[in-house]
Amino acid sequence: MTITLTPGQERAIQEAIRAGDVRSIDEFIETAIEALPLREAEFDVEKARQAGARIRELRKGVRLDRRGMSIRQLAHSQ
């Protein structure tokens, strides 16, 4: 791969090496690549809908015996 740098970019890399921020051009490039933001996978609405449907199906028939207490009362009962 051939990378063409502007004179300003070359100066910036050489200055980073002189300052001890990196030891080489290769290390500079590796550091720059690591600094790129991680791109999360694109949100898939259909998969989210299917997951929600599976969760609702699994929860069918599952009940919390609150004995007349509200959720807040139940949470603070112990």
N, CA, C and O of each residue as an XYZ file, in Angstrom:
312
protein
N       0.848     -1.162      0.000
C       0.000      0.000      0.000
C       0.897      1.229      0.000
O       1.894      1.281      0.720
N       0.545      2.197     -0.794
C       1.287      3.444     -0.841
C       0.445      4.540     -0.203
O      -0.723      4.720     -0.547
N       1.039      5.258      0.716
C       0.351      6.356      1.385
C       1.091      7.640      1.033
O       2.307      7.731      1.200
N       0.356      8.619      0.548
C       0.955      9.903      0.210
C       0.552     10.911      1.269
O      -0.635     11.131      1.514
N       1.546     11.521      1.894
C       1.303     12.493      2.953
C       1.586     13.898      2.450
O       2.433     14.101      1.580
N       0.879     14.851      3.000
C       1.190     16.246      2.716
C       2.444     16.605      3.507
O       2.781     15.912      4.467
N       3.137     17.666      3.126
C       4.313     18.083      3.902
C       3.979     18.342      5.370
O       4.789     18.047      6.249
N       2.810     18.883      5.638
C       2.400     19.128      7.026
C       2.206     17.841      7.813
O       2.560     17.766      8.990
N       1.652     16.846      7.174
C       1.466     15.558      7.829
C       2.814     14.904      8.114
O       3.019     14.326      9.182
N       3.725     15.000      7.158
C       5.068     14.446      7.370
C       5.745     15.135      8.559
O       6.357     14.473      9.398
N       5.634     16.460      8.627
C       6.232     17.202      9.755
C       5.618     16.766     11.079
O       6.324     16.600     12.074
N       4.309     16.583     11.087
C       3.632     16.178     12.321
C       4.126     14.813     12.789
O       4.334     14.603     13.983
N       4.311     13.896     11.860
C       4.801     12.561     12.213
C       6.233     12.646     12.726
O       6.567     12.043     13.746
N       7.076     13.391     12.024
C       8.473     13.526     12.451
C       8.557     14.199     13.823
O       9.402     13.835     14.641
N       7.694     15.168     14.076
C       7.679     15.833     15.387
C       7.234     14.857     16.478
O       7.776     14.870     17.582
N       6.260     14.024     16.173
C       5.810     13.024     17.153
C       6.935     12.056     17.477
O       7.077     11.628     18.622
N       7.735     11.710     16.479
C       8.875     10.810     16.710
C       9.934     11.521     17.540
O      10.455     10.949     18.497
N      10.261     12.774     17.182
C      11.266     13.539     17.950
C      10.841     13.754     19.398
O      11.670     13.739     20.308
N       9.533     13.956     19.602
C       9.026     14.198     20.955
C       8.950     12.909     21.778
O       8.721     12.953     22.986
N       9.139     11.782     21.127
C       9.095     10.515     21.853
C       7.690      9.956     22.007
O       7.477      8.989     22.739
N       6.731     10.566     21.317
C       5.355     10.045     21.398
C       5.239      8.678     20.733
O       4.473      7.822     21.176
N       6.004      8.484     19.669
C       6.082      7.202     18.969
C       7.531      6.993     18.560
O       8.317      7.938     18.503
N       7.878      5.723     18.272
C       9.273      5.429     17.912
C       9.498      5.380     16.408
O      10.633      5.490     15.946
N       8.423      5.217     15.641
C       8.595      5.062     14.200
C       7.319      5.467     13.477
O       6.274      5.691     14.089
N       7.436      5.553     12.159
C       6.257      5.843     11.346
C       5.249      4.706     11.478
O       4.045      4.951     11.558
N       5.730      3.473     11.502
C       4.824      2.324     11.666
C       4.053      2.419     12.974
O       2.846      2.179     13.005
N       4.749      2.770     14.057
C       4.077      2.901     15.349
C       3.084      4.059     15.317
O       2.011      3.975     15.913
N       3.441      5.138     14.621
C       2.521      6.272     14.481
C       1.225      5.810     13.816
O       0.133      6.129     14.287
N       1.349      5.058     12.723
C       0.171      4.580     11.995
C      -0.649      3.631     12.866
O      -1.876      3.725     12.899
N       0.016      2.724     13.566
C      -0.704      1.793     14.459
C      -1.463      2.562     15.527
O      -2.617      2.249     15.820
N      -0.814      3.577     16.113
C      -1.458      4.384     17.156
C      -2.656      5.130     16.590
O      -3.705      5.214     17.229
N      -2.493      5.675     15.380
C      -3.598      6.399     14.754
C      -4.781      5.483     14.483
O      -5.930      5.868     14.697
N      -4.504      4.270     14.011
C      -5.585      3.320     13.723
C      -6.297      2.904     15.009
O      -7.522      2.784     15.029
N      -5.539      2.685     16.078
C      -6.149      2.306     17.358
C      -7.022      3.413     17.918
O      -7.958      3.145     18.671
N      -6.725      4.665     17.556
C      -7.491      5.803     18.068
C      -8.821      5.986     17.333
O      -9.672      6.753     17.782
N      -9.006      5.293     16.216
C     -10.265      5.414     15.488
C     -11.408      4.900     16.348
O     -11.263      3.912     17.066
N     -12.544      5.580     16.267
C     -13.681      5.099     17.064
C     -14.148      3.745     16.558
O     -14.148      3.479     15.356
N     -14.543      2.900     17.492
C     -15.086      1.590     17.113
C     -16.474      1.796     16.548
O     -17.290      2.505     17.137
N     -16.739      1.201     15.446
C     -18.058      1.330     14.828
C     -18.906      0.142     15.280
O     -18.568     -1.023     15.072
N     -20.010      0.497     15.898
C     -20.907     -0.553     16.345
C     -21.703     -1.077     15.159
O     -21.924     -0.376     14.171
N     -22.116     -2.299     15.283
C     -22.926     -2.895     14.220
C     -24.197     -2.080     14.045
O     -24.730     -1.532     15.010
N     -24.669     -2.003     12.839
C     -25.875     -1.246     12.549
C     -27.053     -1.871     13.284
O     -27.179     -3.094     13.335
N     -27.912     -1.036     13.849
C     -29.066     -1.507     14.603
C     -30.055     -2.163     13.655
O     -30.461     -1.560     12.661
N     -30.437     -3.374     13.951
C     -31.364     -4.132     13.108
C     -32.727     -4.155     13.798
O     -32.933     -4.880     14.772
N     -33.647     -3.354     13.279
C     -34.970     -3.226     13.877
C     -35.701     -4.564     13.899
O     -36.369     -4.890     14.880
N     -35.580     -5.329     12.838
C     -36.282     -6.612     12.770
C     -35.751     -7.588     13.822
O     -36.533     -8.282     14.472
N     -34.442     -7.644     13.989
C     -33.878     -8.529     15.017
C     -34.329     -8.091     16.407
O     -34.621     -8.932     17.258
N     -34.389     -6.784     16.642
C     -34.845     -6.279     17.940
C     -36.306     -6.657     18.180
O     -36.677     -7.048     19.287
N     -37.132     -6.539     17.141
C     -38.543     -6.925     17.270
C     -38.682     -8.404     17.591
O     -39.476     -8.787     18.450
N     -37.906     -9.237     16.899
C     -37.946    -10.678     17.142
C     -37.471    -11.010     18.553
O     -38.043    -11.880     19.210
N     -36.435    -10.327     19.020
C     -35.943    -10.574     20.377
C     -37.000    -10.203     21.407
O     -37.206    -10.927     22.382
N     -37.667     -9.077     21.191
C     -38.743     -8.664     22.095
C     -39.866     -9.681     22.124
O     -40.404     -9.993     23.186
N     -40.219    -10.198     20.954
C     -41.282    -11.204     20.873
C     -40.874    -12.474     21.620
O     -41.697    -13.078     22.309
N     -39.608    -12.882     21.489
C     -39.133    -14.077     22.211
C     -39.179    -13.855     23.721
O     -39.561    -14.752     24.473
N     -38.796    -12.676     24.157
C     -38.831    -12.377     25.598
C     -40.262    -12.411     26.102
O     -40.538    -12.994     27.150
N     -41.185    -11.784     25.356
C     -42.590    -11.815     25.777
C     -43.119    -13.242     25.841
O     -43.882    -13.584     26.744
N     -42.716    -14.077     24.884
C     -43.150    -15.478     24.879
C     -42.611    -16.216     26.100
O     -43.332    -16.987     26.733
N     -41.353    -15.980     26.427
C     -40.760    -16.637     27.595
C     -41.412    -16.196     28.899
O     -41.484    -16.972     29.852
N     -41.883    -14.968     28.947
C     -42.469    -14.431     30.177
C     -43.919    -14.849     30.384
O     -44.469    -14.648     31.467
N     -44.544    -15.428     29.365
C     -45.955    -15.815     29.509
C     -46.110    -16.740     30.700
O     -45.385    -17.724     30.847
N     -47.057    -16.408     31.534
C     -47.337    -17.237     32.687
C     -46.424    -16.976     33.878
O     -46.658    -17.527     34.953
N     -45.396    -16.155     33.721
C     -44.511    -15.848     34.838
C     -45.120    -14.685     35.613
O     -45.336    -13.607     35.058
N     -45.390    -14.902     36.872
C     -46.020    -13.879     37.703
C     -45.234    -13.703     38.988
O     -44.619    -14.641     39.494
N     -45.265    -12.503     39.497
C     -44.632    -12.183     40.766
C     -45.718    -12.109     41.820
O     -46.624    -11.282     41.719
N     -45.637    -12.965     42.834
C     -46.632    -12.946     43.899
C     -46.302    -11.791     44.836
O     -45.392    -11.882     45.661
N     -47.054    -10.707     44.696
C     -46.761     -9.512     45.487
C     -47.570     -9.455     46.774
O     -47.347     -8.573     47.604
N     -48.492    -10.367     46.951
C     -49.342    -10.381     48.143
C     -49.930     -9.005     48.454
O     -49.961     -8.571     49.606
N     -50.397     -8.328     47.399
C     -51.044     -7.035     47.590
C     -50.077     -5.864     47.727
O     -50.514     -4.721     47.861
N     -48.773     -6.125     47.697
C     -47.795     -5.044     47.839
C     -47.471     -4.439     46.477
O     -47.549     -5.103     45.444
N     -47.103     -3.154     46.509
C     -46.614     -2.536     45.285
C     -45.174     -3.024     45.038
O     -44.537     -3.582     45.931
N     -44.685     -2.808     43.832
C     -43.317     -3.195     43.522
C     -42.340     -2.472     44.463
O     -41.379     -3.070     44.946
N     -42.592     -1.197     44.714
C     -41.706     -0.425     45.614
C     -41.712     -1.033     47.017
O     -40.654     -1.207     47.622
N     -42.886     -1.354     47.532
C     -42.957     -1.965     48.866
C     -42.246     -3.302     48.890
O     -41.537     -3.620     49.845
N     -42.436     -4.086     47.838
C     -41.802     -5.385     47.766
C     -40.287     -5.245     47.727
O     -39.580     -6.015     48.376
N     -39.785     -4.281     46.983
C     -38.340     -4.068     46.868
C     -37.738     -3.683     48.210
O     -36.593     -4.036     48.494
N     -38.485     -2.968     49.040
C     -37.955     -2.514     50.327
C     -38.393     -3.395     51.497
O     -38.181     -3.038     52.656
N     -39.000     -4.540     51.197
C     -39.519     -5.379     52.277
C     -38.455     -6.222     52.959
O     -38.722     -6.793     54.017
N     -37.272     -6.321     52.397
C     -36.265     -7.188     53.010
C     -35.172     -6.429     53.629
O     -34.248     -7.021     54.187
